[in-house]
């Protein structure tokens, strides 16, 4: 069995160390040592490079993006929040 060759193939396919160890039935430390010996980056960086590479060679940001809220929607959200804060709190458990 060519464990290091199999590890190298799975690493280049973007699998994590845990996934590779589970598939090949070896220890995660074995996979980590093989990754270091092959001078490959950690799985999350490698996966991002393969999955998010742009034709320009840049990598997309890993920060989550949020859609901008329109001023009208922000006003509606603010009013709903204020109305909810004005309501008296209901007891969670009724007294027996």
ZAVOMI-439953 format. One line per 3 residues: number of its first residue (from 0); their letters; for each residue x, y, z of N, C-alpha, C. Coordinates in steps of 0.05 Angstrom, whole numbers. Example, Ala and Ser with C-alpha at 12.3 -4.5 7.8 and 13.67 -1.06 7.14 Angstrom:
% ZAVOMI-439953
0	AS	264:-114:156:246:-90:156:264:-66:156; 257:-45:142:273:-21:143:258:1:157
//
This chain:
% ZAVOMI-439953
0	XXX	17:-24:0:0:0:0:18:25:0; 12:44:-18:28:68:-20:13:90:-5; 16:91:21:1:110:37:8:138:30
3	XXX	34:145:28:41:173:23:31:182:-4; 32:165:-24:22:172:-51:-8:177:-50; -22:159:-35:-51:162:-32:-58:188:-17
6	XXX	-42:193:4:-46:218:20:-42:242:2; -21:242:-14:-15:265:-32:-38:269:-52; -49:248:-62:-71:250:-81:-95:263:-68
9	XXX	-102:253:-44:-125:263:-30:-121:292:-21; -97:299:-13:-91:326:-5:-95:345:-29; -85:337:-52:-88:354:-75:-117:356:-85
12	XXX	-133:336:-77:-162:337:-83:-177:355:-64; -163:364:-43:-176:384:-24:-187:372:1; -182:346:7:-192:334:31:-177:343:56
15	XXX	-191:343:78:-178:351:103:-162:327:114; -145:333:134:-129:312:146:-147:291:158; -168:299:172:-186:280:185:-199:262:164
18	XXX	-208:274:142:-221:259:121:-202:238:109; -178:246:104:-158:228:92:-152:205:112; -148:212:137:-142:191:157:-164:171:159
21	XXX	-189:181:158:-212:163:159:-213:145:134; -209:156:111:-211:141:86:-189:120:84; -165:127:93:-142:108:90:-138:90:115
24	XXX	-152:96:136:-149:81:161:-123:85:175; -113:109:174:-87:115:187:-92:138:207; -72:145:222:-73:166:242:-72:193:228
27	XXX	-86:213:240:-85:240:229:-57:252:230; -41:244:250:-14:254:252:3:244:228; -3:220:218:11:209:195:5:227:171
30	XXX	-20:235:168:-28:252:146:-14:279:148; -13:290:173:-1:316:177:29:315:171; 43:293:179:71:290:173:76:288:143
33	XXX	58:274:129:61:272:100:57:299:87; 37:314:97:32:341:86:57:359:90; 69:357:113:93:373:118:116:364:100
36	XXX	119:338:97:141:327:80:137:336:51; 112:337:42:106:346:15:106:376:12; 109:390:34:109:419:35:83:431:23
39	XXX	61:419:31:35:429:22:22:444:45; 6:465:38:-6:481:59:-29:466:73; -38:475:96:-60:462:110:-85:460:92
42	XXX	-102:441:99:-124:434:81:-143:458:76; -148:474:97:-167:496:92:-156:516:72; -130:522:73:-118:540:54:-117:528:26
45	XXX	-110:502:25:-108:489:-1:-135:487:-14; -156:480:2:-183:478:-9:-193:505:-19; -187:526:-4:-195:553:-13:-181:560:-39
48	XXX	-156:553:-41:-141:560:-65:-153:546:-89; -160:521:-86:-171:506:-109:-200:514:-114; -216:518:-93:-244:523:-97:-250:552:-104
51	XXX	-235:571:-95:-242:599:-99:-222:614:-117; -205:600:-130:-185:614:-147:-200:628:-170; -192:653:-174:-203:668:-196:-184:668:-220
54	XXX	-194:673:-244:-175:674:-267:-152:693:-263; -156:713:-246:-135:733:-241:-113:722:-223; -119:699:-210:-100:688:-191:-105:697:-163
57	XXX	-124:715:-159:-131:723:-132:-150:704:-119; -151:703:-93:-169:686:-78:-191:703:-66; -216:693:-67:-238:708:-56:-234:710:-26
60	XXX	-245:731:-14:-244:735:15:-260:713:29; -250:705:53:-264:685:68:-283:698:88; -285:725:87:-303:739:105:-332:736:95
63	XXX	-351:731:112:-379:729:103:-389:756:93; -405:755:72:-416:780:61:-445:782:69; -453:807:74:-481:812:80:-493:831:60
66	XXX	-518:826:53:-531:843:34:-538:869:49; -535:891:35:-541:917:48:-571:920:52; -579:931:74:-607:935:80:-615:963:70
69	XXX	-637:964:56:-646:990:46:-655:1008:70; -654:1034:66:-663:1052:88:-692:1046:97; -709:1040:77:-737:1034:84:-739:1008:101
72	XXX	-724:988:94:-724:963:109:-712:967:137; -691:983:138:-678:989:164:-698:1003:183; -714:1021:172:-734:1035:188:-756:1015:198
75	XXX	-764:997:181:-784:977:189:-773:959:211; -748:950:207:-735:933:227:-732:948:254; -725:973:253:-722:989:277:-749:991:292
78	XXX	-770:997:277:-797:999:289:-806:973:301; -801:951:288:-808:924:298:-793:918:324; -768:925:325:-751:921:349:-761:938:372
81	XXX	-767:963:367:-777:981:388:-804:971:398; -821:962:380:-847:952:389:-844:927:406; -825:909:399:-821:885:415:-809:892:442
84	XXX	-793:913:443:-781:921:469:-801:934:487; -822:947:476:-842:960:492:-862:941:504; -866:917:492:-885:898:502:-875:887:529
87	XXX	-894:884:548:-886:872:574:-878:843:570; -859:835:585:-849:807:583:-869:788:595; -873:766:582:-891:745:592:-874:725:608
90	XXX	-885:716:630:-870:696:645:-868:670:629; -845:658:631:-840:633:616:-855:610:629; -857:609:655:-871:587:669:-892:600:686
93	XXX	-916:590:684:-938:601:701:-935:591:729; -941:608:748:-939:600:776:-962:581:783; -956:560:798:-976:540:804:-992:547:828
//
